[in-house]
Amino acid sequence: PVEELSLDFVRLRAEEGMRGTDSYQVFATRKDVVESRVEALQQSGLKPVLVDVHSQSLGHIWKLAAERFPEKNKYCLLDIGSLAS
């Protein structure tokens, strides 16, 4: 069921000549996967502030964290994958 999913999307750049047409890339993962990883980080003493389900978005998360928390001068960005980290 869709209620069990965490969903996110990004608007893709429009191609030339494709006026009026928007393309999006949609990402989904089970909420229990996200929640278990957040819980593991919290139990280790870390305070996760952003979660993303797509590894190509790591740069976006880094930029967003710096913009949202300018008072912080140290960050740790973890990419915890299902097969490799």
Secondary structure, DSSP 8 states (H G I E B T S, - for coil): -GGGEEEEEEE----TT-TT---EEEEEEEHHHHHHHHHHHHHTT-------S-GGGHHHHHHHHHHH-TT----------SS--
